[in-house]
Amino acid sequence: MKISIYILIVLLVQSCSSETNNDKKTIDAKNNITLDYTAGPPITIYKTKKDYSQFVAVSLSDDKRKIVSYPHPADVFYKGKLAYPTNLVKGYLLDNLGINVNVAYLSLTLEQYSKYKEIPSLEALYNLIIDKNPLTEYYFCGNRLTLKDEIVDLNMLINSDGLGLCECLVKE
């Protein structure tokens, strides 16, 4: 009986320690690239069917029948510039606006939208949608603040087939 309890305790301790190890995944030990899945701004890498990089992204409900989230015109900026996605290698993009798997794109460019004084109605925004299913791939790769040089590190991640270490949420 004592041996069974001892084995149970050892297994519980091992399972707890393996959970904390899952917070970090080393991609390239030589260059010290580690994906850290602790809380923080997300690393979202994706591809779309067409080039929507200039357009406003909104989030739809799961059934794609209504807009559940959209930016304020003043919120389409990242680091003081319009929040266009960052181009990465092999056609991948790094999100700078906060898209999710239910993203849809409007016919308005970020530049046009940023000049609006008031947010259009949800109905008006919904009628401006040009693609309700634009994603071909979408990956969540941890906390963005933990990267040393995000562009270099993410390009290395992609080139070394490291996207498999990210959480794949869409892949067509």
Phi, psi and omega in degrees: 000316180296324179294319179297318179294318178300314179297318179299316179296316179299315179297319178296317179296317179296319181293324178293318181290330179288333176296318180291330177291336179286349178290339182229138177230118181279128180268310187219098183298325181299316180263005176056048175261120180230132173272126183249122184261023174284170183298143178158180179298135188282150168266110179244116180246135185206168171228151177237162180297323180227173178278104177251016189299338181269351192260158179286133177259139173232164177251133179259162171293165181302327180273001177066018184265347180208156176277128179252344179204142180204154180277153168284148179307331178282350184258015180262033180239148175223121183055040175082359179237162176305139190278054175294148176294154178271129177288132175243179181292161175059027176081007179278156179234147173256122182289136175238006185244335180104045179282166174222186185293343178259030181292147171222155181246140177269164177283356178273137174281161177301321180297313179299313184295323182297342181270352179294139176274327179232151178283131175298162178297160178299323179296316179296317178297315181301321180290346178268359182294130178254342177204119179270348182223065187277341188280139169250333175212148179206123182232139170255123187239029174098204187270120183296328184290347183272353178279143179282309178225093193304318182293310180298313182297317182288323175297321177295319178302312181293314182294333180265017181057034181277356179297341176295341177274349177273166175276112180274118181254340176215132173205113179265000000 
